[in-house]
Amino acid sequence: MSSQSIWLLGSSRSGKTSYLVAEVARWLDELTGEMSEALLKPRLFPGSILVFAATGDNRLRLSEQLLRATGGRGALTVTTPLGFFQQEVSLFWTLIAQKLGLQVAIPLRLQPETEQMLAQRLWAPHLEEGILEPLGASRKRQVRRGLDVLQLAGAAGVAPEEIGQRLQEGLGEELLQPEAAQLLQVMLLQWRDWCLGRGLLTYGVVLELYWRYLLPNSEYQVQLRRRFLGVAADDVDDYPAISRDLFETLLRLQRPGLFSFNPQGKIRLGLNADPDTLEGLCGCCEQVIELERPSPGLVGSLAEPMIELALNPTYLMQLPASVPSLQTVARSQLLRRVGDEVARIVRDGSVSPAEIAIIAPGLDAIARYSLGHILQGYGIPVRPLQVQRPLFSNPRIRAVLTLLPFFYGGLGRRINRDLVAEMLVMLSQNPQRGEQEPPSPEKEVKLGFEIDPVRGGTLADACYRPDPEWPELLPAASFPGGDRLGYRATRAYEQMRQWLDETRSQVTSGAIASPVVLLDRIIGQFCWYRDLADDQREALRELLETASHFWEVESRVGGDCGSPTLRDRPLGEVVGDFLTLLQSGTVTANPYPLKPRQPEAVTLSTVYQYRSNRLAHRYHFWLDISSPLWLQGGASVLFAAPIFERSRPLPYDAQARQQDDEARLQRILQDLLSRVEEQVILCHSDLAVNGQEQTGPLLALANASVSINELNLT
């Protein structure tokens, strides 16, 4: 196997990933010959090739490509930087525990929502002082931003003891007072020590433990050299700074490396990534290969004039017909026009729905619902990318949670008649087939409500008996006008009530000991069907994953910081905390990704999601082209993220912020234009959803383009 390391340079869609896959397959071919004798000796561990992808979705796709290229032969470890750091800290926890004198034998990883809940309880006395209001108006936002700062520091290799000083130097007193910066440092150190004392791992804690204690450990480096024979990392411009420390360590251990870098990428800049630091890794590689291929998509002909139009208000030109505009006065009109235009080009037959993407700098619920409703009315499926709505906003999830107060005492005030009515309707949704047709897996399942909303409200008013301790569903016969409910609704209600009574007796007797088991029973009885939509499957899976994790954390730390353990608390109180967590809207449906079952559909995505998933389409609809969000980082830039870049000069002032915004806009335009093959439709409305006039930096593009109406007439 060659010992030379390779630095692979190329723009979007230039073939970097294909080159990496082919090179890893070649490495495996060489290793198969070198280790054929060693494999016969059980005492020797041949090792594997360590392969990195920037995100979890990219990791799944990269794993599939490697599997096809290698035929499944050889050992490959495909992971993400954060996933690798977490895995290594858990695997070598003994070394860290010995170094820090920790007594916990097995660590437990906290999910972000549980992390935020526990941190807010621990920091309650500090939050009441009001010093951290510059971090956000609400305590929830202050806690989230504080935890993000700890994660940014860990990704940059900055010790938590230096966070206060770095915040003061980087932000200045105008954005954050010195006492607020020092208080935040004290809170983060308190949180870090509290987690380590209980063996709880967050991303911020994991990152610090890895770069500070594990990676410099000589015993760990021996294990690194023994376990991994080489390293290949795709799109290192999206990796945290401490990834460079890991890669340099592997190179010093005589392990070859292959690293691909996209100067116009930097998608995760502001989300722990430090591309400038990773770019310095080029000097450690013996070969530098620049992929010179014809510019993909429309980037070669349109990138330069469109960037000039966006950043130079005095620049005048006419965009070609491949970039028409669709302009309206109101945004509601724009959404309707976009839906109609997509339907028109699909009906023409030259473009399939899978070849169209609707991209916006920020997708609000109105746009997502309206476009989905309009296109589905034409029979065109829509696939939104990574919609992270709160779980509690899902009616099916609310219905499942509404059942819990019927099984555990003291929770009756958490539900009301409206929630009970919704529960009766949603949980009566059963597969409906013809009466004479036997069930078969090939036949399509159709879902129908046996209790409609009107009868559900009637039953909730007449048969639901509220009680703070033990609410109850009364028999339908107790309702004087029960004959008006109908046979189907009455039968469904009585079956549901009978199942509830039988299951409650099992919970009371201890046959169902855990609320997680109860949730699984409820979902299996009322919610899970073979043809359940992907978004509903994801929500139900996330509910079960969150519940399982919540009770695992509760069994270790109790319901509050320093409170008794789970065995000493009433189970109803713990279930109440779980309901509070979900009702706060922190938990979103984002479980472990599975391959979607949806048919070919129009992709609906934000700019960040589209770039992060490395997608490409024939047609692009750029929605809200005149929105100021195109210039702003928005949710893709964490609070104080720039000041934790290693090469960033401090302080980070308004001029530096403006330069970053313009550089990001240039990268976005270049990247998106390289991901569209045929046409970009610029969609503009004079008024935003709040009624304000939109005058963002890309309005000049719409003004310099030809109306799509004129193109259609031509």
VOGU-3710 file (C-alpha; in Angstrom, 3 decimals, decimal comma):
1> mssqsiwllg> 0,000/0,000/0,000  1,393/3,392/-0,988  2,593/5,553/1,877  2,084/8,841/0,030  -0,779/11,095/1,076  -2,977/12,900/-1,443  -4,648/16,315/-1,277  -7,571/16,334/-3,728  -8,780/19,752/-4,836  -11,959/20,345/-6,813
11> ssrsgktsyl> -15,179/22,314/-6,999  -18,697/20,980/-6,518  -19,509/17,929/-8,678  -15,974/17,717/-10,037  -15,615/14,027/-9,175  -13,852/14,188/-5,808  -16,024/11,519/-4,166  -15,687/9,161/-7,149  -11,910/9,570/-7,040  -11,882/8,881/-3,300
21> vaevarwlde> -13,990/5,737/-3,699  -11,744/4,424/-6,483  -8,607/5,139/-4,443  -9,976/3,388/-1,346  -10,884/0,367/-3,503  -7,303/0,341/-4,839  -5,957/0,483/-1,290  -8,077/-2,517/-0,389  -6,795/-4,451/-3,416  -3,213/-3,815/-2,313
31> ltgemseall> -3,969/-4,672/1,313  -5,651/-7,934/0,312  -2,398/-9,111/-1,191  -0,194/-7,786/1,608  -2,276/-9,283/4,393  -3,265/-12,613/2,921  -0,720/-14,309/5,145  -1,477/-12,190/8,211  -5,164/-12,979/7,974  -4,385/-16,643/8,648
41> kprlfpgsil> -2,919/-15,766/12,033  -5,684/-15,045/14,560  -3,313/-13,156/16,835  -2,726/-10,422/14,280  -5,342/-7,718/13,755  -5,156/-6,553/10,140  -6,929/-3,233/10,749  -9,252/-1,242/8,538  -9,322/1,908/6,435  -10,916/4,883/8,174
51> vfaatgdnrl> -13,263/6,805/5,851  -14,941/10,087/6,816  -17,983/11,905/5,412  -19,133/15,348/6,483  -22,689/14,447/7,622  -24,747/11,375/8,435  -26,699/11,433/5,165  -23,479/11,743/3,162  -22,035/8,851/5,164  -24,889/6,562/4,117
61> rlseqllrat> -24,415/7,416/0,440  -20,644/7,077/0,675  -21,027/3,673/2,338  -23,231/2,484/-0,540  -20,718/3,682/-3,135  -17,842/1,986/-1,331  -19,846/-1,222/-1,007  -20,517/-1,292/-4,749  -16,910/-0,416/-5,618  -15,305/-2,951/-3,295
71> ggrgaltvtt> -17,892/-5,707/-3,471  -17,928/-5,846/0,326  -14,358/-7,096/0,579  -11,936/-5,596/3,056  -12,526/-3,741/6,270  -13,834/-0,185/6,108  -14,875/2,098/8,969  -17,147/4,791/7,503  -18,128/7,526/9,924  -18,458/11,278/10,467
81> plgffqqevs> -16,066/13,428/12,512  -18,497/13,926/15,392  -19,539/10,281/15,274  -15,919/9,156/15,359  -15,021/11,389/18,307  -18,039/10,151/20,259  -17,255/6,527/19,460  -13,603/6,871/20,475  -14,383/8,632/23,763  -16,861/5,892/24,671
91> lfwtliaqkl> -14,506/3,108/23,556  -11,483/4,459/25,450  -13,410/5,852/28,399  -11,142/3,943/30,787  -8,095/5,972/29,718  -9,987/9,242/30,212  -11,455/8,145/33,542  -7,997/7,247/34,841  -6,614/10,594/33,727  -9,416/12,633/35,336
101> glqvaiplrl> -10,143/10,362/38,297  -13,723/9,613/37,251  -15,639/6,816/38,970  -18,306/6,166/36,309  -17,659/2,923/34,438  -19,880/3,395/31,367  -20,681/6,820/29,851  -24,085/7,813/28,490  -24,562/10,176/25,551  -27,161/12,918/26,012
111> qpeteqmlaq> -29,427/13,933/23,180  -29,591/17,711/22,562  -33,111/18,096/23,960  -32,247/16,226/27,174  -29,010/18,186/27,428  -30,903/21,464/27,226  -33,474/20,360/29,818  -30,839/19,316/32,380  -28,633/22,358/31,745  -31,557/24,716/32,234
121> rlwaphleeg> -32,302/23,106/35,605  -28,660/23,255/36,678  -28,279/26,889/35,620  -31,608/28,118/36,996  -30,022/30,298/39,749  -27,675/31,974/37,245  -30,405/32,524/34,667  -32,565/34,327/37,213  -29,905/37,033/37,543  -30,689/38,269/34,011
131> ileplgasrk> -27,036/38,906/33,113  -27,200/36,608/30,073  -30,032/38,437/28,307  -27,671/39,410/25,425  -27,653/35,714/24,509  -31,401/35,706/23,902  -34,722/36,955/25,175  -35,851/33,592/26,570  -34,053/31,307/29,000  -34,408/28,462/26,548
141> rqvrrgldvl> -32,456/30,416/23,936  -29,830/31,513/26,454  -29,237/27,890/27,454  -29,067/26,704/23,849  -26,551/29,371/22,875  -24,439/28,684/25,937  -24,259/24,986/25,116  -23,429/25,843/21,506  -20,489/27,935/22,701  -19,111/24,929/24,602
151> qlagaagvap> -19,454/22,807/21,470  -17,735/25,451/19,318  -14,859/25,670/21,784  -14,450/21,888/21,799  -14,458/21,718/17,992  -11,799/24,440/17,812  -9,592/22,939/20,509  -10,174/25,815/22,931  -10,216/24,941/26,636  -13,430/25,908/28,484
161> eeigqrlqeg> -11,292/27,919/30,908  -10,483/30,285/28,005  -14,047/30,788/26,736  -14,726/33,948/28,738  -11,601/35,713/27,524  -12,202/34,663/23,919  -15,770/35,971/24,008  -14,585/39,307/25,351  -11,856/39,629/22,732  -14,028/38,470/19,857
171> lgeellqpea> -17,392/40,108/20,492  -16,491/43,219/22,449  -18,517/44,977/25,120  -21,112/46,150/22,572  -22,411/42,598/22,096  -21,473/40,928/25,396  -20,447/42,544/28,664  -17,346/41,130/30,448  -19,397/39,989/33,445  -21,750/38,058/31,117
181> aqllqvmllq> -18,803/36,385/29,389  -17,251/35,359/32,700  -20,580/34,126/34,063  -21,096/32,017/30,940  -17,642/30,479/31,426  -18,464/29,636/35,045  -21,750/28,035/33,979  -20,111/25,983/31,234  -17,394/24,722/33,586  -20,095/23,815/36,100
191> wrdwclgrgl> -22,036/21,964/33,418  -18,923/20,165/32,135  -17,941/18,984/35,627  -21,518/17,971/36,448  -21,701/15,827/33,285  -18,314/14,194/33,850  -19,208/13,327/37,429  -22,225/11,370/36,179  -20,669/9,976/33,000  -22,889/12,044/30,698
201> ltygvvlely> -21,519/12,942/27,268  -22,627/15,876/25,144  -21,039/16,986/21,900  -19,228/19,787/23,717  -17,903/17,442/26,384  -16,951/14,757/23,848  -14,982/17,174/21,697  -12,996/18,509/24,656  -12,257/15,035/26,009  -11,012/13,876/22,638
211> wryllpnsey> -8,606/16,670/21,690  -7,473/17,447/25,225  -7,058/14,062/26,877  -7,487/11,171/24,456  -5,672/12,144/21,244  -2,384/13,153/22,993  -2,373/9,870/24,968  0,496/7,615/23,801  -1,472/4,428/24,531  -4,325/5,668/22,380
221> qvqlrrrflg> -1,988/6,566/19,528  -0,611/3,029/19,596  -4,167/1,757/19,236  -4,844/4,208/16,400  -1,850/2,907/14,454  -2,884/-0,685/15,123  -6,535/-0,289/14,182  -6,344/1,887/11,069  -4,163/1,341/8,018  -5,112/4,565/6,245
231> vaaddvddyp> -7,553/7,458/6,319  -9,717/8,984/3,584  -11,834/12,062/4,261  -14,326/13,546/1,802  -15,115/17,296/1,854  -12,792/18,216/4,714  -13,852/21,854/4,258  -16,842/20,883/6,442  -14,828/19,365/9,324  -14,027/20,840/12,767
241> aisrdlfetl> -10,529/22,125/13,460  -9,579/19,250/15,752  -10,036/16,871/12,794  -6,768/18,262/11,474  -5,076/17,235/14,722  -6,366/13,702/14,221  -5,276/13,552/10,570  -1,806/14,909/11,333  -1,442/12,309/14,077  -2,338/9,502/11,657
251> lrlqrpglfs> 0,106/10,852/9,073  2,873/10,953/11,704  2,039/7,346/12,512  2,913/6,465/8,881  -0,676/6,020/7,804  -1,416/7,357/4,301  -4,228/9,827/3,835  -6,521/11,080/1,094  -8,339/14,367/1,695  -10,742/16,116/-0,688
261> fnpqgkirlg> -11,314/19,864/-0,381  -13,803/22,188/-2,098  -12,835/25,893/-1,978  -16,415/26,856/-2,953  -17,963/24,464/-0,403  -17,565/25,383/3,258  -21,229/24,540/3,806  -20,883/23,974/7,558  -18,842/27,110/8,195  -20,526/28,490/11,307
271> lnadpdtleg> -21,560/25,007/12,496  -18,276/23,783/14,030  -16,446/23,650/10,690  -13,103/25,412/10,220  -12,183/25,086/6,502  -9,189/27,443/6,677  -7,572/25,282/9,348  -8,237/22,080/7,390  -6,840/23,676/4,228  -3,467/23,875/5,989
281> lcgcceqvie> -3,406/20,078/5,918  -2,410/20,369/2,251  1,193/21,000/3,312  1,344/17,566/4,955  0,508/15,706/1,719  3,074/14,543/-0,844  0,692/14,818/-3,797  -1,696/17,634/-4,668  -4,187/16,702/-7,380  -6,552/19,283/-8,832
291> lerpspglvg> -9,452/17,790/-10,728  -9,839/19,714/-13,961  -13,178/18,852/-15,496  -15,640/20,959/-17,470  -17,671/23,127/-15,120  -20,852/21,228/-14,172  -24,263/22,771/-14,521  -24,623/26,465/-15,314  -21,786/27,677/-13,110  -19,318/28,241/-15,958
301> slaepmiela> -21,515/30,676/-17,884  -23,548/32,317/-15,127  -21,548/32,422/-11,881  -19,443/35,473/-12,687  -22,230/37,783/-13,996  -24,699/36,752/-11,294  -22,182/37,357/-8,496  -21,311/40,717/-10,043  -24,993/41,669/-10,230  -25,558/40,673/-6,604
311> lnptylmqlp> -22,568/42,513/-5,114  -22,138/45,472/-7,481  -25,244/47,669/-7,710  -23,796/49,649/-10,671  -23,298/46,553/-12,820  -25,767/46,303/-15,699  -26,471/43,295/-17,911  -29,271/41,066/-19,157  -29,360/37,477/-17,936  -29,922/34,773/-20,597
321> asvpslqtva> -33,124/32,816/-21,128  -31,824/29,973/-18,937  -32,434/32,257/-15,927  -35,992/33,610/-16,274  -37,942/35,245/-13,451  -41,395/34,708/-12,013  -42,598/37,868/-10,261  -45,766/38,738/-8,326  -46,889/41,349/-5,835  -47,991/39,174/-2,895
331> rsqllrrvgd> -46,220/36,070/-1,669  -49,417/34,027/-1,732  -49,649/34,750/-5,461  -46,012/33,714/-5,856  -46,564/30,347/-4,186  -49,558/29,669/-6,427  -47,613/30,679/-9,547  -44,653/28,491/-8,606  -46,925/25,491/-8,064  -48,707/26,092/-11,385
341> evarivrdgs> -45,419/26,488/-13,261  -44,009/23,269/-11,826  -47,209/21,456/-12,783  -47,042/22,908/-16,302  -43,531/21,701/-17,077  -44,292/18,284/-15,565  -47,463/17,934/-17,653  -45,475/18,771/-20,776  -43,710/15,469/-20,210  -40,161/16,662/-20,771
351> vspaeiaiia> -39,336/16,968/-17,061  -40,127/14,487/-14,286  -40,884/15,630/-10,718  -37,573/14,134/-9,523  -35,709/16,583/-11,785  -37,142/19,695/-10,095  -36,024/21,375/-6,879  -37,621/24,342/-5,105  -34,969/26,044/-2,966  -35,355/28,936/-0,528
361> pgldaiarys> -33,055/30,574/2,029  -35,660/29,824/4,700  -38,823/27,753/4,348  -41,650/28,820/6,638  -44,593/26,555/7,384  -46,876/28,547/5,064  -44,660/28,012/2,019  -44,089/24,349/2,834  -47,779/23,620/3,290  -48,971/25,739/0,348
371> lghilqgygi> -46,540/24,292/-2,178  -47,206/20,760/-0,976  -50,972/21,277/-1,154  -50,863/22,887/-4,618  -48,597/20,283/-6,179  -50,382/17,335/-4,603  -53,592/18,770/-6,040  -52,010/18,251/-9,467  -51,004/14,715/-8,484  -47,323/15,656/-8,131
381> pvrplqvqrp> -45,631/14,300/-4,981  -43,403/16,597/-2,899  -40,420/15,569/-0,771  -39,392/18,167/1,818  -35,820/17,688/3,033  -35,324/17,195/6,764  -38,405/18,978/8,059  -37,741/19,308/11,774  -41,093/20,221/13,227  -41,672/19,742/16,967
391> lfsnprirav> -42,998/16,272/17,659  -45,891/17,693/19,637  -47,156/19,481/16,505  -47,963/16,067/14,984  -51,618/15,120/15,701  -50,754/11,418/15,851  -48,048/12,051/18,445  -50,379/14,273/20,492  -52,974/11,503/20,440  -50,467/8,960/21,772
401> ltllpffygg> -49,322/11,330/24,521  -52,913/12,171/25,487  -53,369/8,534/26,487  -50,561/8,585/29,084  -52,505/10,494/31,818  -55,075/7,682/31,772  -52,402/5,225/32,975  -50,402/7,256/35,510  -51,831/9,205/38,404  -51,556/12,953/38,889
411> lgrrinrdlv> -51,480/13,937/35,212  -55,138/14,764/34,628  -54,526/18,516/34,328  -52,255/17,982/31,319  -55,144/17,053/29,027  -58,496/18,626/28,167  -61,588/17,817/26,153  -60,107/19,116/22,886  -57,075/16,841/23,205  -59,300/13,887/24,093
421> aemlvmlsqn> -61,520/14,539/21,068  -58,461/14,687/18,814  -57,159/11,484/20,380  -60,419/9,625/19,718  -60,347/10,682/16,071  -56,666/9,968/15,386  -56,551/6,623/17,155  -59,642/5,408/15,287  -57,802/5,581/11,957  -57,802/1,952/10,810
431> pqrgeqepps> -57,089/0,139/7,527  -60,251/-0,083/5,451  -60,644/-2,808/2,782  -63,583/-4,242/0,964  -65,672/-6,499/3,222  -65,444/-9,467/0,850  -61,724/-9,107/0,036  -59,235/-11,013/2,182  -56,280/-8,989/3,444  -53,127/-9,334/1,358
441> pekevklgfe> -49,775/-7,559/1,527  -50,012/-6,667/-2,166  -53,248/-4,747/-1,799  -52,988/-1,058/-1,023  -54,053/-0,116/2,480  -56,498/2,778/2,736  -56,916/4,578/6,025  -60,202/5,972/7,227  -61,453/7,497/10,468  -64,089/5,421/12,212
451> idpvrggtla> -64,726/8,370/14,550  -65,071/11,635/12,651  -64,268/15,008/14,287  -67,934/15,778/15,050  -68,537/12,472/16,838  -65,120/12,739/18,503  -66,094/16,102/19,994  -69,464/14,730/21,071  -67,853/11,758/22,809  -65,303/13,970/24,541
461> dacyrpdpew> -68,057/16,267/25,837  -70,338/13,450/27,000  -68,084/10,540/27,983  -64,824/12,076/29,143  -64,727/12,550/32,908  -61,873/14,911/33,829  -60,056/14,346/37,093  -56,694/15,725/38,331  -55,577/12,267/39,436  -57,334/9,673/37,292
471> pellpaasfp> -59,292/10,933/34,238  -61,652/8,383/32,758  -63,565/7,497/29,603  -67,160/6,502/30,436  -69,142/3,912/28,442  -70,917/5,211/25,358  -74,192/3,915/26,809  -73,979/6,559/29,537  -74,578/9,211/26,869  -78,363/9,782/26,529
481> ggdrlgyrat> -78,046/10,584/22,833  -75,678/7,725/22,130  -77,910/6,334/19,413  -76,913/9,306/17,233  -73,243/8,286/17,276  -73,706/5,429/14,845  -72,558/1,833/14,977  -69,004/2,303/13,647  -68,103/5,195/15,948  -69,624/3,478/18,988
491> rayeqmrqwl> -67,829/0,218/18,225  -64,461/1,968/17,726  -64,894/3,975/20,926  -65,825/0,951/23,023  -62,911/-1,086/21,641  -60,561/1,756/22,492  -62,029/2,129/25,995  -61,885/-1,614/26,630  -58,254/-1,762/25,503  -57,458/1,198/27,770
501> detrsqvtsg> -59,040/-0,498/30,817  -57,234/-3,785/30,183  -53,880/-2,091/29,637  -54,328/0,117/32,718  -54,787/-2,994/34,834  -51,506/-4,366/33,417  -49,730/-1,094/34,253  -51,172/-1,110/37,772  -50,154/-4,738/38,371  -46,629/-4,121/37,072
511> aiaspvvlld> -46,967/-6,306/33,977  -46,033/-3,201/31,970  -43,254/-1,755/34,079  -41,880/0,953/31,806  -43,676/3,820/30,040  -41,485/3,054/27,023  -43,124/-0,379/26,747  -46,532/1,242/27,121  -45,787/3,719/24,323  -44,708/0,850/22,102
521> riigqfcwyr> -47,982/-0,977/22,880  -50,033/2,125/22,060  -48,234/2,699/18,765  -48,505/-0,948/17,772  -52,217/-1,029/18,610  -53,387/2,242/17,061  -50,755/3,916/14,881  -48,478/1,562/12,982  -49,472/0,312/9,539  -47,578/-1,150/6,632
531> dladdqreal> -48,087/1,821/4,287  -47,647/4,551/6,872  -46,161/7,691/5,313  -42,443/8,278/5,838  -42,908/11,456/7,880  -45,324/9,646/10,208  -42,949/6,710/10,589  -40,115/9,090/11,449  -42,213/10,893/14,057  -43,263/7,654/15,784
541> relletashf> -39,711/6,296/15,712  -38,385/9,533/17,157  -40,991/9,387/19,932  -39,861/5,897/20,943  -36,158/6,807/20,679  -36,696/9,938/22,780  -38,698/8,049/25,407  -36,106/5,281/25,660  -33,294/7,821/26,010  -35,243/9,924/28,515
551> wevesrvggd> -35,789/7,009/30,892  -32,200/5,886/30,516  -31,057/9,343/31,602  -33,620/9,463/34,404  -32,412/6,150/35,788  -28,939/7,652/36,098  -29,430/11,259/37,229  -33,010/11,476/38,472  -35,513/14,118/37,462  -33,497/17,131/38,515
561> cgsptlrdrp> -29,900/18,106/39,162  -29,078/16,634/42,550  -32,547/15,103/42,996  -33,236/11,504/44,098  -32,882/8,717/41,589  -35,722/7,354/39,501  -36,563/4,650/42,065  -37,339/7,334/44,664  -39,731/9,364/42,494  -43,377/8,645/41,631
571> lgevvgdflt> -43,593/7,313/38,114  -46,349/9,780/37,299  -44,005/12,666/38,131  -41,374/11,340/35,728  -43,975/10,857/32,988  -45,047/14,452/33,616  -41,467/15,620/33,039  -41,426/13,648/29,794  -44,657/15,316/28,649  -43,214/18,728/29,556
581> llqsgtvtan> -40,140/18,023/27,446  -42,230/17,170/24,396  -44,778/19,936/24,887  -41,974/22,526/24,992  -41,324/21,807/21,305  -37,641/20,951/21,750  -37,821/17,432/20,312  -38,111/17,169/16,528  -38,601/14,183/14,242  -35,018/13,475/13,237
591> pyplkprqpe> -34,312/9,798/14,056  -31,612/7,592/12,607  -32,012/8,035/8,824  -33,526/5,292/6,728  -33,844/5,089/2,969  -37,129/6,816/2,007  -39,853/4,831/0,287  -41,425/7,818/-1,448  -41,802/7,839/-5,236  -40,084/10,357/-7,471
601> avtlstvyqy> -41,045/13,762/-6,144  -40,277/17,459/-6,348  -37,608/18,345/-3,811  -38,470/21,170/-1,416  -35,498/22,396/0,584  -33,663/25,260/2,211  -30,380/26,389/0,696  -28,342/24,869/3,513  -30,120/21,502/3,404  -29,810/21,278/-0,361
611> rsnrlahryh> -26,087/22,020/-0,356  -25,448/19,789/2,645  -27,096/16,830/0,897  -25,024/17,436/-2,284  -28,042/17,214/-4,594  -28,377/18,210/-8,259  -31,403/18,735/-10,535  -32,284/19,819/-14,061  -34,556/22,644/-12,928  -34,207/24,970/-9,959
621> fwldissplw> -36,854/27,314/-8,572  -35,111/29,815/-6,285  -37,903/30,999/-4,005  -37,938/34,465/-2,385  -34,958/35,598/-4,446  -35,251/39,126/-3,004  -35,228/37,976/0,624  -32,409/39,363/2,807  -31,916/35,821/4,154  -29,774/34,998/1,110
631> lqggasvlfa> -27,054/37,239/2,558  -27,439/36,106/6,156  -26,221/32,875/7,701  -29,381/32,446/9,762  -29,709/29,151/11,610  -26,640/27,769/9,792  -24,353/30,074/11,819  -24,210/29,529/15,578  -23,805/32,353/18,052  -20,136/33,451/18,296
641> apifersrpl> -19,068/30,791/15,785  -16,599/32,997/13,832  -14,498/33,844/16,885  -13,755/30,153/17,457  -12,085/29,713/14,067  -8,384/29,195/14,667  -7,183/31,552/11,945  -9,732/34,290/12,688  -8,249/37,645/13,762  -10,071/39,149/16,723
651> pydaqarqqd> -12,159/41,156/17,382  -14,880/40,072/15,000  -16,377/43,418/13,982  -19,114/44,560/11,603  -16,707/44,824/8,663  -15,561/41,228/9,093  -19,184/40,148/9,394  -20,065/41,878/6,128  -17,104/40,275/4,351  -18,172/36,855/5,608
661> dearlqrilq> -21,746/37,395/4,412  -20,611/38,407/0,927  -18,176/35,490/0,695  -20,951/33,101/1,784  -23,295/34,516/-0,857  -20,673/33,987/-3,559  -20,157/30,381/-2,474  -23,905/29,760/-2,419  -24,372/31,084/-5,965  -21,418/29,111/-7,324
671> dllsrveeqv> -22,476/25,936/-5,567  -26,140/26,106/-6,559  -25,317/26,959/-10,181  -23,063/23,905/-10,340  -26,001/21,778/-9,160  -28,527/22,835/-11,812  -28,313/21,494/-15,348  -30,755/23,401/-17,492  -32,713/26,286/-15,999  -32,982/28,464/-12,889
681> ilchsdlavn> -36,311/30,230/-12,322  -35,936/33,265/-10,037  -39,124/33,607/-7,953  -39,786/37,065/-6,506  -42,680/38,740/-4,717  -42,658/42,438/-3,873  -44,057/41,741/-0,415  -42,854/39,172/2,099  -45,141/36,977/4,185  -45,279/39,716/6,860
691> gqeqtgplla> -46,231/42,369/4,300  -42,867/44,131/4,207  -41,200/45,017/0,927  -38,374/42,676/-0,059  -35,177/44,343/-1,276  -32,491/41,740/-0,698  -29,162/41,621/-2,551  -30,380/39,173/-5,207  -33,251/41,424/-6,312  -30,897/42,687/-9,024
701> lanasvsine> -30,939/39,200/-10,545  -34,717/39,251/-10,900  -34,595/42,736/-12,410  -31,975/41,630/-14,959  -33,889/38,540/-16,091  -36,605/37,915/-18,643  -40,086/37,183/-17,346  -41,080/33,550/-17,723  -44,387/34,726/-19,239  -42,510/36,239/-22,178
711> lnlt> -40,539/33,014/-22,640  -43,748/30,972/-22,706  -45,264/33,292/-25,295  -42,150/32,979/-27,412
//
